[in-house]
Amino acid sequence: MPRGPSRQGRARPGIELNQRLTRLVERNAPQLLVPVGIGPDSAVTLLITMGDNPERLNTEASFAGLCRVSPVEYPSGRRRTRRLNYGGDRQANAALHRIVFTRLRHDPRTQAYYERRTQEGKTRREIIRCLKRYAAREVFNLVRPVSSIPAL
């Protein structure tokens, strides 16, 4: 004998929310769901970040800075190295993180890139930083296509 109310006929809240997010993204930026690894939750997070900060989105580099994936050089003695920017939107950075790790699991191009960079001597952290920057560039160009009208 089952305990509690029956769940037959009711949709699970997580599935319903995912469907609502998918419909919102399809209505506002359907091109964002086409690339590998970008799901509705990541797409919505990145769209919110872009919508909340339109004055900071002049270039894809400024979007990368806003998402905490722009490289910042810091010297340490004789060595010059890069790290990720600590300022910006943590939620957008988490969305790019999910995109990159999904691509590492499912996208052959990303896997080949990872192997090639590993052979070049890059660390896992450096490769992930590069992939996050690439994902940010791709999202920016999908949502804000390059204008054909020259600026005055």
N, C-alpha and C positions, 0 to 999 in steps of 0.2 A: 504494500500500500504506500503510495507516494506521499511525502510530507509537503506541506505548503501548497500554494496555488499552482495551478498548471501553467506551464509556459507555452503550451501549444497555441499557435496562431499569433504569437507576439514576436516581433522582430527584436533581436538583441540590440541594446543601445549603441554598442560600438559599431556594428554594421550599419545601422541607420545613420549615425553621425558621418561615417566614411562616405556613404552614398550622398548625403547632403553636401559634404565638402567637394566631392567629385562634380556634382551639378553646378556648384558655385564656380569652380575653376573652369569647367567647360563653358559656362556662360561668359566669363570675363577674360580668360586667357587660355583657350583650349590648346594652343601650341605648346604650352608648358608641360602637358601630360604626355607628349610624344616621345621625348628622349628617355633612354634607359635610366632607371633609378629614381626618377622624379615621380613620387606618388602625390595624392591629393593633400596629405597633411604637410609635406614639405613645400608643395606649391603654394598653399594658402599662407604658410608662415613667411615665405619669401615675398609674396604679393603684399602682405600686411606691412612688412618691413619697407618695401618700396613705396607703399601708399602713405605711411607715416612720416617719411622723410623725403618728399619730392625735391626739396631745395638742396639736398646733399647728393643728388643723383645726376651730376653733369656728365660723367664718364663711367666706363666700366671699372676703372681704377677706384673711383670714389665709392662705387657700389661694393667693391671688394673690401675697401676699408671699413665701410659700414657693417659688413658681414664678418669682420674680424679675420679676414684671410689675406690681407695685403702684407707682403713681406716687409719687415723692418730690419735694417742692418744694425748690428751692434758689434763693435770691436771688442775683443778680449785679448789684450796683449798683442801678439803678432798676428793673431788669427782674426779674420773678418768672417762673420757668419750671419745668417738671417734667422729670424724667428717670426712668428705670427704676431700681428697687431693685437694688443690686449684691449683696446677700446672698441666700442661698437655693440651691435645687437647679438647677444648670446643665443637667442632663439634662432636667428638666421644662421649663425655658425653651426648650431646643432642640426639644422635642416641640411646644410651642405655636407656635414659629416655623415648623415644618413645616406645622402645621395652617393657620396664617394664610396662608402663601404658596400652599398648595394651594387654599385658598378664593379667593384673589385670581385664580388662573388659571381655576377651574372654577365658582365660585358667583356667579350674577348679583346676588344681594343684596349680597354683599361688594364686588363691582365697583362697584355703584351707590353704596354707602357711601363707597368710596374716592374716586369722582368727586365726590360731594357735598362731602366734607371738603376735597378739593383746591380746589374752587371757593370754599370758605370761607377759604382761605388757610393751611391747615395744611400742615406739611411732611410728607414721606413718613415720616420717623422718628416723628413724632407720631401719624400715622394708624396705623402698624404697632403702636405702643404701645397705642393704644386697642383695636385688633383683638385683640391678645394678651390684654388684660384681659377683653374680651368672651368670648373662647374659654375662658379660665380660669373665668369665671363659669358658662358653659354646662356645662363638664365637671364642676365641683363640684356643680351642681344635678342633673346626670344621675346622678352616683354617690351623692350624699347628698341624697335628696329631702327637702323641707321636712316636718318632723314636724307632725302635726295636734294633738299633745298639747302643751298649754302647759307651759313650764318652771315649776317651783315655786321 
